[in-house]
Amino acid sequence: MLAAGIVALAAGTYAFRWAGPALRDRVRPPARVVRLLEIAAVVLLAALVAVTTLPLGTTSLGFAVPAGVLVGGVLAWFHRPILVVIVAAAATTALLRLIGVS
């Protein structure tokens, strides 16, 4: 049963990956749909940042995590490469924790 599930998921993944290049010239979504998908991607990314940054429940994140997100946000605002943004945000959080700022 497990092997059948693995094969089914592998076949579905392959089909999705094949469908993109195969259907690129045949299917043209309307401009409104493309614009809504672009907006949805931004909203989804903002929601992900909010959920991972803001403390939920009873635990407090302290200052290190929001500071790292702030550094990453500023770098992203100035259109730095994504790798630079991620490394700088992680390094900021790690350094603050290393010096004892939680």
N, C-alpha and C positions, 0 to 999 in steps of 0.2 A: 504494500500500500504506500509506503514512504517513497519507494523508487518511482512509482507511477506519478505521485505528486511532484517529485523532482523533475521528471521528464516533461510533465505538463507545463510546469512553470518555465522550464528551459525553452520549450517550444513557443510558449507565449512571448517570452522575452525576445527570442529570435524574430518572431513575426512582427513585433512592434518595431524592432530595430530595422528590419527590412522594409517596413511600410513607409517610413519617413522618406528615404531616398527614392523609393519606387513610385510613390504617389505625389512627390513634390511638384511635378509639372502638371499633374492631372487635377489636383484639388486646390482651388484657390478660395480661401475663406474671405468673406467680405471685409472691407477695411474696418468696419465697426467691431467685428469680432476680434481682429488682430489688435486693435486699440484696447479693447476690454481685457484681452489676455495679457497685454503689457502692463496694464494697471493692476491686474490681479497678481502678477508676479511681484510688483513692488509692495503691494499690501501684504502679501504672504511673507515676504522677507521682513517687513516692519513688524509683523505679528510675531515672527520667530525671534527677532531681537528683543521685543518686549517681554515675551514669555521667558527667555533665558536670562534676561537682565534683572527684571523686577522680582523681588522676593515674594514667593507665594507660600501660604501656610504660616507656620510659626518660626521657621528658620530665617535668620538675617544673613544677607550676603556680605555685609560690611561695606568697605569702601573700595577694595581692590577690583572686584568684578565691574562695577559701574565705571570706574576710572579706565579700565581696559577697553570697555565698550566706547567710552567717550573718545579715547585716542583713536580707536578704529574708525569711529564715525567722522572725526575731523579729517583723517587721512582719506577716507572715502569721499568726503565732500570736496576735497581738492583733487579728486580723480587720480589717486595713486593706484598702482597695480594691486590686485586683490591679494596677492601673496604678501606684499609689503603690509597691507592693512591687517591681515590675519596675524602675521608674525609680530607686528608692533603691538597689537592688542594683547596677544598672549604674553609677550615679554613684559609689558607694563603690569599686567596682573601678577605674573610670576615674581617680578622684582619687588612689587609692593608687598607681596606675601613673604618674600625672603627677608625683607627688612622689618617684618613684624606688623605691618599694617594689614588688618584683616578686612 
